[in-house]
Amino acid sequence: MPDELHTTDRERAKGDSEEVLAQAGVESDEDDHSGEEGPGDHQDGGAAATGSSKKKKMSKKKKLKEALTGRKDPEGSGKADTKPQLSQEQLNQLAQINPSLKDELERKSPSEIQDFIKKLSLGDMVTGAGAAAPHQKDLAQYKFWKTQPVPKFDDQPSEEGEIQAVDPERVPKEPAPLPAGFEWVTMDLTDPQQHDEVYDLLSNHYVEDHESMFRFKYSSSFLKWALMAPGWRKEWHVGVRASQSQKLVAFISGIPVNMRVRQRTISCTEINFMCNHKKVRQKRLAPVLIKEITRRTHLSGIYQAVYTAGTLIPTPVATCRYFHRSLDWQKLYDVEFSPLPPGSTPLRQIARYKLPTQTEIQGLRPMETKDVEAILDLLKRYLARTELAPLFTKEEVQHWLIDHADPSAPERVVWAYVSEDPETHKITDFFSFYILESTIINAKKYDTIKAAYLFYYASEAAFGNDKAAYKARLNALMKDALILAKEAKFDVFNALTHLDNPLFLEDQKFGPGDGLLHYYLYNYRTAPVTGGLNKANQVDEKQAGGIGLVML
């Protein structure tokens, strides 16, 4: 569910707005930037005093990190103590920077706390939480999630499978009551008026960064693409209206997806686009929205779900990180989307991100309907290498990669290209990316940022034994994707660390974002899946290839 609005850490999970997740029992927190330098950090005077304050904060955080990791070597070169012990003060600090863990700590004895801490990675403990977050509230106990069939933080799954069996006869036939003044509604997206209502709600009240500088701008075509995929069901487009005005004030959606989790296949609902109108965010509608979409999917015989979030809730199956590649650095700098690195100049940055004007891969062309069978075969084999991935059908390939890729359409959504061998005419590779614009709030020079998000790709080179050759091929493919995105007037190209992305991110000059994107499974327990990151949440080629699901 939740993406990214700001390269300096404005990540969110697509579809799961952080503020509504907060209502469900966990607050969205912004990472502490005390260790980062911004455009004005090199100045004298007041900046120097700020720098002194930051050093103190860094020292405190550094001590906590050392306690958590067991490392005392400032370079991290020393071997970690396998049995770190945290003082009471450090435990208090940990609870402060991640309130979601506070309840877990309070319920355990001192020895149990130390055992619990050892089972968590540093990223699990501090992800997405900053003591100075502007909207931090101590909704620490995530009471809602404790009532749901999801793994707890300290679970060590010995068996994979369903957490809680669902008796179809006991699934309520009617929705739970809403607070006074609100009523349930099923949104019919084939009705232009209702479609526009959903569009208006998401356009004005979905996800924006904490500084209210950028807000996601989903197009009408994008919503049709995302919400009306093959097998979509009208009853899974759930809305809440204000009874008196009949205004749509909340929404949540799901689409069906068949997932493979390692060797098992499960039918899932992919949850996305949960949104509350700003004026009703104190009504705590998020938990009842989640319960209602759950009830409706249970009535359809589907008892598992997949979703993503930028906030840490119980319990991620995998964690990825956003990376960004500037295509129009000057524009990104002008709108304060990207900072000027210390010691650099605008001209150096523009030169750094300059791309060729022509693609290099032989036989590269736009994907066509005639390619569907070949793409499906290649994509199935490619995703079979991962541990968690969707099981695509021919209709889904057509929908996700071709139907909304018409270059003459007023609101094109996806760009997809194949590499065809000129002699055998075999499709050897393909890649795709989609558009997601952000409105620049209080814009002065530009109204929007046009962002490309890497979607699915595959290459025959992945199936050989020569990893170096595959890496080189993947880098060539992604370089051409960047060139084509630049040609299409995109400003920035975003990618996560899932799939085999760690093999090209640094080589293609992607820069890391500070926020993380967590993948979750509802009512399903499995061992953690690698998300392209090491224990320090840095990109790691050895951890690539675990997650094969790309969520919008």
N, C-alpha and C positions, 0 to 999 in steps of 0.2 A: 504494500500500500504506500506509504510514504515513500521524495526526491530531494532535490537540492535547489535552494534559492540563492545561496551565497557561497562563493568559494572559500570564504573565511569561516565556514562552519554554520551554514543555515540548512543543514540536511534535515529531512524528515522522511518518514516512511510513506510511500505512495499510497494514497487512499486512506491511511489511518492518520488523520490530522492529530498532531501532538496534543492540541487542546482537548480534543474529545477523548483521547486516551487518558488524559489527566482526569477527566470526569469519571472515567471508568475505574479510577483508583490509583493512577500514577501521574505525577506531574511531569511535563516536558521541561527539561532543563537545558540550558545552553552551556557548552563547554567553556571552561575557564581559559581565557586567552592570555594569561599572565606571562606565558613563556614565548609569546609571539611578538614580532615587531610589526607595527603598522606604518603607514606613510609618515606619521608625525612623531614616531617614538625616538627619533634621533635628535630632536630639538633640545635646546637648553632650558634653564629656568624651571618652570613647573614640571616639565617633562622629566627633569632629573629627579625631582621629588617623587614623581610617580614611579620612576625606575627603582628607587630605593624601596618603595612599598612593594613593588612587584618582586624584588629580590627576597624580601621577607616571606611573601606568600609562596614563592617558589621553594624557599628553604623548608617551609612547613610541609608543602606537598611532597618535596623530595624525600623528607624523612619518612613520611607515610608510605611513599612508593617503595623505599628501601625495605621497610618493615613488611610490606605486602609481598615483595618479590624475594626477600632474603638477600638482596644485593647491597653491598656497601661501596663497591667500585663505582666512581662517578661516571666512568665510561661504559659501565655495564659489562666489562670484560671478565669480571670475577665470576666464579661459579655460584649459582643461587643456593642458598640454604634451603634444604628440602623441608625444614620444619620452622617456618617463620612464626614468631610469637609477637602479638600486638599488645601494646599497653592499653590501659583503659582510655587514656587520652586519645590514642590513635584510633581505637574503636569508635569513640565519640566523633572523631573527625570523619571516619568512614561513613557513619550514619548520617552525618551532616551533608556530605557531598553526594550520597546516594540514599535518600530516605526510604527507597523501596526495600532496602535490606534491614531497616531498623527493627521491624517487627520480628524478623527471623533471629536477629541478634538478641532481642529482649527475651525471647522464649527459650533460650538455650543456657546451659550451664557454662562456666568459663572453659572447661575442657572441650565441650561440644562446639563452642564458638570457634576455638582454634582449629578443630577438625573441619568445621564448615568453611572457614576462610581458606584452608589449604585446598579445598575442592574447587574453588572458584579461581578463574584467571583474573589477572589485574584488570583486563578490559571489562569483565563481567561486573567487577566491583565499582568501577568509576565511570563506566560508559554513560555518556549523555547527561551527566550531572555536574553542575558547577555551583559552588557555594554562593557565587554572586549572580546567579541567574535572575533576570528581571522579574519573572513571574513565578518564582519558586514558592510552592506551598507544601506544607507537610501533610500530603495525602498519602503518607508513607505506607500504610498498611495494606494497600491494594486489596481491600476487602472483597471487591467484586471478583477479582481473579482467583481468590482463595476458594470461591464457591464453584469454580469452573473446572472441567476435566482437562487440566493442563499440568505439565510436570512442575514440581517445585524446584527451587534453585539447587538444592542439595541432593536431588534425585540422582541415583546412579542406575540407569535402566539395565536390568539383566536380561529382559525380554523385550522384543519389539512388538508393538501392536496397539490395539485400541485400549484406552484407559478406562472408559466407562461404557458398558453395554447400554444401548438405548432400546427400550420397549416401545415399539410403534403405537401400541394401544394406549400408552400413558402420555403420549405427546399431546399437549393441550390443543384443542381444535380452534380456540379463540385466543387472540392476543391478550397480554397482560394489560391492565388499565394504565392509562397515562395520567400525568398530573392534570388537575382541573384546567380546562381551557384549551386542551389539545386533543387531537384525534388521529387515529391511524388512517393511512391511505396507501393504496397500491398505485404506483405511478406507471402509466401507460406511455412508454416512450415512442410508440408509433403515432400518438396524438401530438401534433406539432405544438399545441399550447402547453401540454404537460411536459414535453421535452424541453421547451423554453423555460419552464419554471425550474426544472432541475439545473439547466444551464445557468440561469441567473443566480440561483443559490450558490452553486459551486464557484461561479465567477467572482462573486462578491464576498463570500464568507468561508472559502475553503482554506488553503494554506498560504500564509504569508510569513516572512521572517520576523524575528522578535523585535527588530527595529522598525518594522512596518515600512520597509523600503521597496519590497518586491512581493508580488502575489502571483500564484500560478494562474495561468489564463488558458483554460481548456477550451478548445473550439467545439462547435456543435458537431462537426464531423468526428472529432476525436472521441467525444462521448458515445456516439453511435458505434464507433469502432470498438471502444472498450467495454461498453455495456450490452451490446447486442451481438456477441460472438456466437458461433454455432452452438445450439442447445440452450440459448438464453431463455429465461423464464420471467414473464412479467411479474409474477408474485415475489420475485427476489429483488425487485426494485421498490424498496420500502420507504415511505415518506411519513412525515408528521406534519399536520396542518394546525394552525391556530383556529380554534372552533369558530370564533366570531368573524374574523376577517377572511378565513379560508386560505390564508397565505401559507405557502410551503416554508417550514422553518427547520426541518431536519431531513436527512436522507442517509441511507446506507444501501449498498448493493452487493450482489454476488453473482458469479457466473460459474457454471459447472466446469470442472477440469478433472481428467483422469491423471493421477500422479503415480509415478514409481518412486518409492522410497526404498533404496537399495534393491532387494529382490522382490519386494511386495508391491502390488498395484492396489491403490485405494481410490475410491471416488470421493472427490473433494468439492467444496465450494471455495472459490477464490474471492475473498472479501475485499472490498475496495470502496473508496469515495464516501467514507463516513464523514458527515458534515453537519454542523449545527449553526443556525443563524446566530450572529454575534449577540443579539438581544436576549437569547434564551439559554445562554451557556451556563447560567446558574441553576437551571432546572434539572440538571443531571439526567439528561436524556440519553447520553451515550450508553450506559449499562442496559437500559431498556431497548435501545436500538439493536444492540448486540444480541440480547435475548430473543428479540423478535425475529431477526434474520436467522438465528439458530433454530427457532421453532419452525419456521417456514421450510428450511432445508431438511429438518427432521421429518416433516410431513411428506417430503419428496423421497425419503429413504436414504438421505445422505447425512452421515454422522461425523464426518471429519471436515476440517477447513484449513486453508493456508492463508497467511496474511503476513505483512511486514510492518515494522514500526521503527522509528528512530529512537524511541525510548525503551528502556530496559524493563520488561515485565516478565513474569514467569512463563516459560523459560525458553530462550532462543534455541533453535536447532542448529542455527548457523549465524555467523555475523560477517558482513561484508563492509567495505568502505568505499565511499565515492571518490572518484578521481575526475579531474577536469582538464581539458585541453583548450586553451584559448585559440580562437580562430580570428577574432577581431579584437585584439588586445586593447587598442586605443579606446574603442567604445566601452568595453568592460571597465576600463579604468575611469573613463569620464562619468559613468553612472555609479561609481563606487562599488562595483561588483568585484573587481580585482584590485589589490593594492599594488603599489610600486615597491618591489623588493628593495631593501636597504642596499645602497651602493650601486644600484642600477639606474638606468635612465629610460624614458619612454622609447627612445630610438633603439636602444638595446633590446628591450622587450619585444618591440615590433619585429626586429630582425630575428630574434630567437624563435618566434612562432611563424615565420614566413614559410609558406608551402609552395611547391611547384604548381604550375597551372595545368599540367597534363598528368593524367594517371599513367601508371607504368605496367600494370598487369595485362598480359596479352589476352584478348578475347573477353574483356570485361564489358558487360552491357546490362541494361535494365532487365530485371526479372519479368517474365511473361507467363501467361496462363499455361502455355505449353510446357513450362518447366516444373509444374507442380509435382508430378510423380517423381522426377529426379531429385527435386529438393526434399521431398518427404523422405525418400530413401536415405539421402545423405544426412539429413537432420536426425532421423531416428538412430542411425548408427553412431553419429557423433555424440548425441545426448546419452546413449547407452554407456558411455565412458564415465558419466557422472553418477553421483549417489542419490540425488534428488532432482527429478525432472518431470515435465509433462510428457504425456504420450500423445503425440500429435496425430491428427487424422488429415486426410486429403482436404476436407472442407475447412479445417482450421488453418492449414497452410495457405489456402486460397484467401481466406478472410484476413489473416494477420499480415500477410506479406504482399498481396496483390490487389485485392479489391479496393483498397484505399490508397493506392500508390499512383493514381492517374495524375500525370504532371499538369494536365489542363484543368483539374478540379480547382475550384476557388479556395478550398481548404484541404489541401493535400495533407495526409497524416503520416505516411510511411514512405521511405525510400529503400528499395531492395535491388541488389545487383548480383549477377552471377558471372562466373568465369567459365567460359566454354572453350574447350580444347578445339583449336581451329581445324585439326585433322580428323579427330574421332567424334567431334561434336558432343563429347561427354561433359556434363557439368561437374567441374572439379572443386569449385568453391562457391560460396555465396556469403554476403553480409547484408545487414539491414540496420537502419536507424529510424527513429520516429521523432516528431517534433513536439515540443512542449514549451510554449512561450511563457514568459513572466511579465506581468504588467509592472512598469516602474511607477510606483506611487509618488505623486507630486513631481512628475517628470518635468524637466526643464528643456532638455535637448532631444531625448529619445523617449518614446512611449513604451517600448517593449524590448525585452531581451529574447532573442530567438535561439533556443537551446536544442541541440540534437542529442538524443539518448541512444546509445548503442543497444540494439535489440539482438535478435538471434543471428548466428553465423555458423559456418562449418567448413571444413576443408578436408579433402582426401589425404593431405599431408599428415593429418593427425594419426592416421592408422599405421604408419610405418614405424620403424625402430629408430629412425634418425631424428631425435628431438631437436637438434640444432637446425636441421632443415625445416622442420615444422615451425619452429620459432621464427625463422627467417621468412617463411611464407606468410605466417600470420602477421608479421610486422609489415610486409608488403601490402597485404590486404587492408590493414587498418590505415596505413598511410594513404592509400587510394580512397578509403572511406572519408578521411579527413579532407582530402582534396575536393571530393564531390560535395561534402557538406559546406565547405568554404564557397564553392561555386554556387551553391543554392542559397547563399547569403545567411548562413547560420553564424552566430556570434561565438558560441562555445560548444564543445563536444564533451558529453559526460558519459562516464562508464563506471561500473562497479568492479569489485575484485572477484566476481563469480566467473563461471565458465573457465576459459584459459586466459582471461584478461591479464593476469600478472606477467604473462610472457611478453607483453608489448607495452604496458602502460608507461614505464620509465623511458623506454627507447623512443616512444613517440611523443615524449615531452608532456605527458599528463602529470598534473600536480595533485597531491593528495588533499582531500578535504579532511576536516578534523572530526566530523561526525560519522557515526556508523549506522548501518541499516541491518536490523535483526530480522531473521526469518523465523516464523512460528508455525507450528502445527497444532491445531485444536483437536482434542480428544484422540491424540496419537502420541505414543512414546517411542523414541528412537535414540540411539547414540548420536552425539554431535557430529555434524557434517562440516568439513573444512570450507571456509569462505574466502580463501586466497590470502589470509592474514596469518602472521605468526603470533606468539603470545603477547608481543608488544604492540599488536594491532598495526604492524607494518606489512606492506605487500611482500609476499613470499611465493616464489615460483613453485616451491615444494608443496605448498598448500593449495595449489590451483586445481580446478576440475571437480570440486565437490558439489557445488550448487549449479544446476542446469536450468533453473527456473528464472525467467525474467518477468518481474511483475511491473505493471504500469504505475 
